Amino acid sequence: MACPTQTKPEMPRKALQDGSEGVVKAQALIKDGAVRDVTILSGPRIFHAAVKAAMMQYKCTADSGEILATQEFIFKQE
């Protein structure tokens, strides 16, 4: 299974103001090439909505059936 179209999560404005950084681990339920659900497994709460919004836009190539995929996102101040 691959997701050639991946949207990068945006750094939340509040995180930029606060200087927040962190790593978020998320799990996506992929069915028929589309992300159906995203579960946050760990990481600072301030980034959860950005990760969910980004992962829900993924376009994947997959066999029929459901697949659980885990991905880590690193949020760093530039």
N, CA, C and O atoms as a GROMACS GRO file, in nm:
protein
  312
    1MET      N    1   0.083  -0.117   0.000
    1MET     CA    2   0.000   0.000   0.000
    1MET      C    3   0.088   0.124   0.000
    1MET      O    4   0.189   0.129   0.071
    2ALA      N    5   0.052   0.222  -0.078
    2ALA     CA    6   0.126   0.347  -0.083
    2ALA      C    7   0.027   0.462  -0.093
    2ALA      O    8  -0.083   0.447  -0.145
    3CYS      N    9   0.069   0.576  -0.042
    3CYS     CA   10  -0.014   0.696  -0.051
    3CYS      C   11   0.069   0.804  -0.123
    3CYS      O   12   0.135   0.886  -0.060
    4PRO      N   13   0.064   0.802  -0.257
    4PRO     CA   14   0.147   0.895  -0.332
    4PRO      C   15   0.106   1.041  -0.312
    4PRO      O   16   0.190   1.131  -0.327
    5THR      N   17  -0.019   1.067  -0.278
    5THR     CA   18  -0.064   1.204  -0.253
    5THR      C   19  -0.078   1.223  -0.103
    5THR      O   20  -0.173   1.175  -0.042
    6GLN      N   21   0.017   1.294  -0.044
    6GLN     CA   22   0.014   1.320   0.100
    6GLN      C   23   0.019   1.470   0.124
    6GLN      O   24   0.102   1.541   0.066
    7THR      N   25  -0.068   1.517   0.209
    7THR     CA   26  -0.072   1.658   0.246
    7THR      C   27   0.005   1.674   0.376
    7THR      O   28  -0.016   1.601   0.472
    8LYS      N   29   0.096   1.771   0.378
    8LYS     CA   30   0.175   1.796   0.498
    8LYS      C   31   0.091   1.878   0.597
    8LYS      O   32   0.028   1.976   0.559
    9PRO      N   33   0.089   1.836   0.725
    9PRO     CA   34   0.012   1.915   0.821
    9PRO      C   35   0.072   2.054   0.842
    9PRO      O   36   0.194   2.071   0.842
   10GLU      N   37  -0.016   2.150   0.860
   10GLU     CA   38   0.030   2.286   0.883
   10GLU      C   39   0.062   2.306   1.031
   10GLU      O   40  -0.004   2.249   1.118
   11MET      N   41   0.163   2.386   1.058
   11MET     CA   42   0.197   2.422   1.195
   11MET      C   43   0.085   2.511   1.249
   11MET      O   44   0.060   2.618   1.192
   12PRO      N   45   0.018   2.471   1.356
   12PRO     CA   46  -0.088   2.555   1.411
   12PRO      C   47  -0.034   2.692   1.454
   12PRO      O   48   0.077   2.702   1.507
   13ARG      N   49  -0.114   2.795   1.432
   13ARG     CA   50  -0.072   2.932   1.466
   13ARG      C   51  -0.036   2.944   1.614
   13ARG      O   52   0.061   3.010   1.649
   14LYS      N   53  -0.116   2.879   1.700
   14LYS     CA   54  -0.089   2.885   1.844
   14LYS      C   55   0.045   2.821   1.878
   14LYS      O   56   0.117   2.869   1.965
   15ALA      N   57   0.078   2.714   1.809
   15ALA     CA   58   0.207   2.647   1.831
   15ALA      C   59   0.322   2.738   1.790
   15ALA      O   60   0.426   2.742   1.856
   16LEU      N   61   0.304   2.812   1.681
   16LEU     CA   62   0.406   2.908   1.638
   16LEU      C   63   0.426   3.016   1.743
   16LEU      O   64   0.538   3.053   1.776
   17GLN      N   65   0.315   3.067   1.795
   17GLN     CA   66   0.322   3.173   1.897
   17GLN      C   67   0.387   3.123   2.026
   17GLN      O   68   0.465   3.194   2.088
   18ASP      N   69   0.354   3.000   2.064
   18ASP     CA   70   0.404   2.943   2.190
   18ASP      C   71   0.545   2.886   2.177
   18ASP      O   72   0.611   2.859   2.277
   19GLY      N   73   0.591   2.866   2.052
   19GLY     CA   74   0.719   2.800   2.030
   19GLY      C   75   0.711   2.650   2.053
   19GLY      O   76   0.812   2.586   2.081
   20SER      N   77   0.590   2.593   2.041
   20SER     CA   78   0.570   2.450   2.066
   20SER      C   79   0.630   2.365   1.955
   20SER      O   80   0.624   2.400   1.837
   21GLU      N   81   0.688   2.252   1.995
   21GLU     CA   82   0.740   2.152   1.902
   21GLU      C   83   0.700   2.015   1.955
   21GLU      O   84   0.662   2.002   2.071
   22GLY      N   85   0.710   1.914   1.870
   22GLY     CA   86   0.681   1.780   1.916
   22GLY      C   87   0.665   1.682   1.802
   22GLY      O   88   0.672   1.718   1.684
   23VAL      N   89   0.644   1.557   1.840
   23VAL     CA   90   0.623   1.449   1.744
   23VAL      C   91   0.487   1.388   1.770
   23VAL      O   92   0.453   1.355   1.884
   24VAL      N   93   0.409   1.374   1.665
   24VAL     CA   94   0.276   1.315   1.675
   24VAL      C   95   0.278   1.183   1.598
   24VAL      O   96   0.322   1.177   1.484
   25LYS      N   97   0.229   1.079   1.662
   25LYS     CA   98   0.215   0.948   1.598
   25LYS      C   99   0.066   0.924   1.575
   25LYS      O  100  -0.014   0.932   1.668
   26ALA      N  101   0.031   0.895   1.450
   26ALA     CA  102  -0.110   0.878   1.414
   26ALA      C  103  -0.129   0.750   1.335
   26ALA      O  104  -0.039   0.702   1.266
   27GLN      N  105  -0.250   0.697   1.346
   27GLN     CA  106  -0.285   0.574   1.274
   27GLN      C  107  -0.405   0.605   1.184
   27GLN      O  108  -0.504   0.662   1.229
   28ALA      N  109  -0.394   0.566   1.058
   28ALA     CA  110  -0.502   0.590   0.962
   28ALA      C  111  -0.566   0.459   0.922
   28ALA      O  112  -0.497   0.360   0.897
   29LEU      N  113  -0.698   0.459   0.914
   29LEU     CA  114  -0.773   0.346   0.860
   29LEU      C  115  -0.799   0.379   0.714
   29LEU      O  116  -0.870   0.474   0.682
   30ILE      N  117  -0.740   0.298   0.626
   30ILE     CA  118  -0.751   0.322   0.482
   30ILE      C  119  -0.838   0.213   0.420
   30ILE      O  120  -0.813   0.094   0.437
   31LYS      N  121  -0.939   0.257   0.347
   31LYS     CA  122  -1.029   0.162   0.281
   31LYS      C  123  -1.052   0.210   0.139
   31LYS      O  124  -1.089   0.325   0.116
   32ASP      N  125  -1.031   0.121   0.044
   32ASP     CA  126  -1.050   0.152  -0.098
   32ASP      C  127  -0.972   0.276  -0.142
   32ASP      O  128  -1.022   0.356  -0.221
   33GLY      N  129  -0.851   0.292  -0.090
   33GLY     CA  130  -0.764   0.400  -0.133
   33GLY      C  131  -0.788   0.534  -0.066
   33GLY      O  132  -0.723   0.633  -0.100
   34ALA      N  133  -0.883   0.539   0.027
   34ALA     CA  134  -0.912   0.666   0.095
   34ALA      C  135  -0.900   0.647   0.246
   34ALA      O  136  -0.931   0.541   0.300
   35VAL      N  137  -0.855   0.753   0.313
   35VAL     CA  138  -0.846   0.749   0.459
   35VAL      C  139  -0.986   0.770   0.514
   35VAL      O  140  -1.051   0.870   0.485
   36ARG      N  141  -1.032   0.673   0.593
   36ARG     CA  142  -1.167   0.679   0.650
   36ARG      C  143  -1.168   0.734   0.792
   36ARG      O  144  -1.266   0.794   0.836
   37ASP      N  145  -1.057   0.712   0.865
   37ASP     CA  146  -1.051   0.755   1.004
   37ASP      C  147  -0.906   0.773   1.045
   37ASP      O  148  -0.818   0.703   0.995
   38VAL      N  149  -0.881   0.867   1.135
   38VAL     CA  150  -0.746   0.892   1.187
   38VAL      C  151  -0.754   0.889   1.339
   38VAL      O  152  -0.839   0.955   1.399
   39THR      N  153  -0.666   0.811   1.400
   39THR     CA  154  -0.655   0.804   1.545
   39THR      C  155  -0.518   0.854   1.586
   39THR      O  156  -0.417   0.807   1.535
   40ILE      N  157  -0.514   0.949   1.678
   40ILE     CA  158  -0.387   0.999   1.729
   40ILE      C  159  -0.340   0.904   1.839
   40ILE      O  160  -0.413   0.880   1.936
   41LEU      N  161  -0.221   0.852   1.825
   41LEU     CA  162  -0.167   0.756   1.922
   41LEU      C  163  -0.085   0.825   2.031
   41LEU      O  164  -0.086   0.782   2.146
   42SER      N  165  -0.014   0.932   1.994
   42SER     CA  166   0.068   1.003   2.092
   42SER      C  167   0.108   1.138   2.035
   42SER      O  168   0.100   1.162   1.915
   43GLY      N  169   0.152   1.226   2.125
   43GLY     CA  170   0.202   1.356   2.083
   43GLY      C  171   0.124   1.469   2.145
   43GLY      O  172   0.014   1.450   2.197
   44PRO      N  173   0.180   1.590   2.138
   44PRO     CA  174   0.116   1.707   2.196
   44PRO      C  175  -0.020   1.736   2.133
   44PRO      O  176  -0.034   1.736   2.010
   45ARG      N  177  -0.119   1.760   2.216
   45ARG     CA  178  -0.257   1.782   2.172
   45ARG      C  179  -0.269   1.899   2.074
   45ARG      O  180  -0.357   1.898   1.987
   46ILE      N  181  -0.184   1.998   2.086
   46ILE     CA  182  -0.193   2.118   2.002
   46ILE      C  183  -0.180   2.085   1.852
   46ILE      O  184  -0.226   2.162   1.768
   47PHE      N  185  -0.118   1.970   1.819
   47PHE     CA  186  -0.096   1.933   1.680
   47PHE      C  187  -0.199   1.832   1.627
   47PHE      O  188  -0.200   1.804   1.507
   48HIS      N  189  -0.285   1.777   1.712
   48HIS     CA  190  -0.374   1.668   1.672
   48HIS      C  191  -0.466   1.705   1.555
   48HIS      O  192  -0.478   1.628   1.459
   49ALA      N  193  -0.531   1.822   1.562
   49ALA     CA  194  -0.626   1.859   1.456
   49ALA      C  195  -0.554   1.876   1.321
   49ALA      O  196  -0.608   1.839   1.217
   50ALA      N  197  -0.434   1.932   1.323
   50ALA     CA  198  -0.359   1.953   1.198
   50ALA      C  199  -0.323   1.819   1.133
   50ALA      O  200  -0.330   1.805   1.011
   51VAL      N  201  -0.283   1.722   1.215
   51VAL     CA  202  -0.247   1.590   1.163
   51VAL      C  203  -0.370   1.520   1.105
   51VAL      O  204  -0.364   1.464   0.996
   52LYS      N  205  -0.481   1.524   1.178
   52LYS     CA  206  -0.604   1.460   1.128
   52LYS      C  207  -0.649   1.521   0.997
   52LYS      O  208  -0.683   1.449   0.903
   53ALA      N  209  -0.649   1.654   0.990
   53ALA     CA  210  -0.693   1.722   0.868
   53ALA      C  211  -0.605   1.684   0.748
   53ALA      O  212  -0.655   1.662   0.638
   54ALA      N  213  -0.475   1.678   0.770
   54ALA     CA  214  -0.383   1.644   0.661
   54ALA      C  215  -0.403   1.499   0.616
   54ALA      O  216  -0.412   1.472   0.496
   55MET      N  217  -0.409   1.407   0.711
   55MET     CA  218  -0.420   1.265   0.673
   55MET      C  219  -0.552   1.232   0.604
   55MET      O  220  -0.557   1.142   0.520
   56MET      N  221  -0.658   1.304   0.637
   56MET     CA  222  -0.787   1.278   0.573
   56MET      C  223  -0.785   1.314   0.425
   56MET      O  224  -0.874   1.273   0.350
   57GLN      N  225  -0.686   1.391   0.381
   57GLN     CA  226  -0.674   1.430   0.240
   57GLN      C  227  -0.587   1.335   0.158
   57GLN      O  228  -0.577   1.351   0.037
   58TYR      N  229  -0.525   1.237   0.222
   58TYR     CA  230  -0.437   1.144   0.151
   58TYR      C  231  -0.514   1.068   0.044
   58TYR      O  232  -0.631   1.035   0.061
   59LYS      N  233  -0.446   1.040  -0.066
   59LYS     CA  234  -0.499   0.952  -0.172
   59LYS      C  235  -0.403   0.834  -0.180
   59LYS      O  236  -0.284   0.851  -0.205
   60CYS      N  237  -0.456   0.716  -0.160
   60CYS     CA  238  -0.372   0.596  -0.151
   60CYS      C  239  -0.410   0.494  -0.259
   60CYS      O  240  -0.520   0.494  -0.312
   61THR      N  241  -0.312   0.409  -0.288
   61THR     CA  242  -0.338   0.295  -0.376
   61THR      C  243  -0.333   0.172  -0.288
   61THR      O  244  -0.234   0.147  -0.219
   62ALA      N  245  -0.440   0.097  -0.291
   62ALA     CA  246  -0.447  -0.019  -0.202
   62ALA      C  247  -0.536  -0.126  -0.263
   62ALA      O  248  -0.624  -0.097  -0.346
   63ASP      N  249  -0.513  -0.247  -0.222
   63ASP     CA  250  -0.604  -0.355  -0.259
   63ASP      C  251  -0.734  -0.333  -0.185
   63ASP      O  252  -0.742  -0.250  -0.094
   64SER      N  253  -0.835  -0.407  -0.224
   64SER     CA  254  -0.962  -0.393  -0.153
   64SER      C  255  -0.944  -0.439  -0.009
   64SER      O  256  -0.854  -0.517   0.022
   65GLY      N  257  -1.029  -0.391   0.076
   65GLY     CA  258  -1.017  -0.422   0.217
   65GLY      C  259  -0.966  -0.303   0.295
   65GLY      O  260  -0.941  -0.196   0.240
   66GLU      N  261  -0.952  -0.325   0.425
   66GLU     CA  262  -0.908  -0.217   0.513
   66GLU      C  263  -0.764  -0.239   0.556
   66GLU      O  264  -0.720  -0.352   0.578
   67ILE      N  265  -0.691  -0.128   0.569
   67ILE     CA  266  -0.552  -0.132   0.612
   67ILE      C  267  -0.533  -0.027   0.720
   67ILE      O  268  -0.586   0.084   0.710
   68LEU      N  269  -0.459  -0.062   0.824
   68LEU     CA  270  -0.419   0.035   0.926
   68LEU      C  271  -0.275   0.073   0.899
   68LEU      O  272  -0.188  -0.014   0.888
   69ALA      N  273  -0.248   0.202   0.888
   69ALA     CA  274  -0.113   0.251   0.863
   69ALA      C  275  -0.078   0.354   0.970
   69ALA      O  276  -0.162   0.437   1.007
   70THR      N  277   0.045   0.348   1.020
   70THR     CA  278   0.092   0.441   1.122
   70THR      C  279   0.197   0.533   1.063
   70THR      O  280   0.281   0.490   0.983
   71GLN      N  281   0.193   0.659   1.103
   71GLN     CA  282   0.288   0.757   1.052
   71GLN      C  283   0.323   0.855   1.164
   71GLN      O  284   0.240   0.888   1.248
   72GLU      N  285   0.448   0.902   1.162
   72GLU     CA  286   0.492   1.002   1.259
   72GLU      C  287   0.510   1.137   1.188
   72GLU      O  288   0.556   1.143   1.073
   73PHE      N  289   0.474   1.242   1.258
   73PHE     CA  290   0.488   1.378   1.206
   73PHE      C  291   0.572   1.456   1.306
   73PHE      O  292   0.545   1.455   1.426
   74ILE      N  293   0.675   1.523   1.255
   74ILE     CA  294   0.764   1.602   1.343
   74ILE      C  295   0.732   1.750   1.320
   74ILE      O  296   0.742   1.801   1.208
   75PHE      N  297   0.695   1.816   1.426
   75PHE     CA  298   0.667   1.960   1.421
   75PHE      C  299   0.785   2.032   1.485
   75PHE      O  300   0.811   2.017   1.604
   76LYS      N  301   0.854   2.112   1.404
   76LYS     CA  302   0.970   2.188   1.451
   76LYS      C  303   0.956   2.332   1.410
   76LYS      O  304   0.909   2.362   1.300
   77GLN      N  305   0.998   2.421   1.495
   77GLN     CA  306   0.999   2.563   1.461
   77GLN      C  307   1.116   2.586   1.364
   77GLN      O  308   1.226   2.537   1.386
   78GLU      N  309   1.090   2.661   1.260
   78GLU     CA  310   1.196   2.688   1.159
   78GLU      C  311   1.282   2.804   1.206
   78GLU      O  312   1.376   2.843   1.136
   0.00000   0.00000   0.00000
